[in-house]
Amino acid sequence: MSFILLQSAPSNPLLQFGPILLIFVIFYFLLFMPMQRQKKQQQKMLSELKSGDVVLTTGGIMGTIVAISDDDSIVVRVKPDGVKLQMARGAVASLVKPEAKS
């Protein structure tokens, strides 16, 4: 009985790394691009803050911006007693949209 051994041709190293590269491309489009887009939107929102905006902070405090300082701090008036809090501009999580009155 004779066995014939078939030798396979050497494979291209780029084909071996293809699936790994494909995984990195998928991660980039599914994870990194949306995070970068969200970060840009957050920075834009923080740079456009002005007095009178109603904001929600990362600590859950909702209030109205009274003053914005040059050193990236803001003063927020909190209801019901009108207490004024000074905090970093970066502590603002989002703007609160005014409700449409029906």
Secondary structure, DSSP 8 states (H G I E B T S, - for coil): ------------HHHHHHHHHHHHHHHIIIIIHHHHHHHHHHHHHHHT--TT-EEEETTS-EEEEEEE-TTSEEEEEETTTTEEEEEEGGGEEEE-------
